[in-house]
């Protein structure tokens, strides 16, 4: 079994059943696991920091 196999199976699920599939799959995700969009956001923030494209605490609250 691979992730790709599961993705392909999900593509075969009737649209009306997607909510049920979601509820089943989400039970297997660890709470501390980072979701793909969260990982992308963290990487974007790291790159902003490296470039110096950030605001100081005082700038945010002024």
ZIZI-V631226 format. One record per backbone hydrogen bond with DSSP energy under -0.5 kcal/mol. CO is the residue of the C=O (numbers start at 1). NH is the residue of the N-H. Records with the same first field share a line. If there is no record, write none. Layout:
CO->NH / NH
This chain:
2->6
3->7
4->8
5->9
6->10
7->11
8->12
9->12 / 13
10->13
14->17
15->18
17->21
18->22
19->23
20->24
21->25
22->26
23->27
24->27
25->28
26->29
28->30
30->33
35->39
36->40
37->41
38->42
39->43
40->44
41->45
42->46
43->47
44->48
45->49
46->50
47->51
48->52 / 53
49->52
52->54
56->60
57->61
58->62
